Amino acid sequence: MTPDASAPMPVPLLEGRFSARSASAASIRQPLAASAAQGWREIILSDPDFHDWPLGDRAVAQSLNDWSKGGRKLTMLA
């Protein structure tokens, strides 16, 4: 089977534990940016308090807005 040239290429997601706050923020921004392009149907976010998450960043808000079209589901567990 040949790949569809119009299909978006999967973005490799970062893995592992991050110790610096900036690295942790990047590990959140990157997959959220990929979510709309890759057509994710559901996102589940989990953290005890989401204190260090960049959820107020303009880029994160735009990524979630781009992703949220058409019956998709976001679950946040705290």
N, C-alpha and C positions, 0 to 999 in steps of 0.2 A: 504494500500500500504506500502510495506517495503522499507526503505531507501536503496539506492544503496551504497554498501560499498566502491566502487571505487570513488564515487563523493566526492569532497572536502567539508568539513564542512564549512558553512558560518561563517565568522569572525564577531563577534558583533562590529559594528562601534561605535566610541566614539560620544557622543552627548553633546550639550550645548555650552555655551560660555567659552572660555579659556582666562585667564588674563595674565599668564606668557608666555613669548616667547617660552620656552622649551615645555610647554604643547601644545601650538599652533602647533609647529613643529611636535610633536608626533601625533597630530590629523590629520595631513596631510600625514605623512609617513605611518601610519597604514592602512588606506584604499587603498592607492596606492599599498602597498605590497599585499593586498588581491585581487586587481583587476584582475591580471592574473590568479590566482588560481581559482577564482570564475567565470571567463569567461565574465567579463563585456564587453559589446559591445561599450559603449560610456562613456566618462568621460567629465564632464563640470566643469571647474574651474573658479571662479569669485572672483575678489578682485579689489579695486581701483588701486593698484599699484604693488601687489605681492612682496613688499619689504621684508616682514618677512617670506616669504615662503622658505622652504629649497630646492628649485628646483635645486640648484647646488650640493647638496649632492650626494655622490656616491650611497648610498642606494636608493634614490629617482630616480636617473637616471637609475639604474638597474631595479627597479620596472616598470618604464615606458617602458623600452626596452623589458622586459619580457612580458608586457601587449600588446605591439604594433603589435603583429603578426596578420595577416589575416583580413584586412578590418575593423579595429576598428577606432573609431573617437574620437579625443581629441579636445575640444573647450575651449579656454581661453578667458574670457571676462574681460577687464580692463577698 
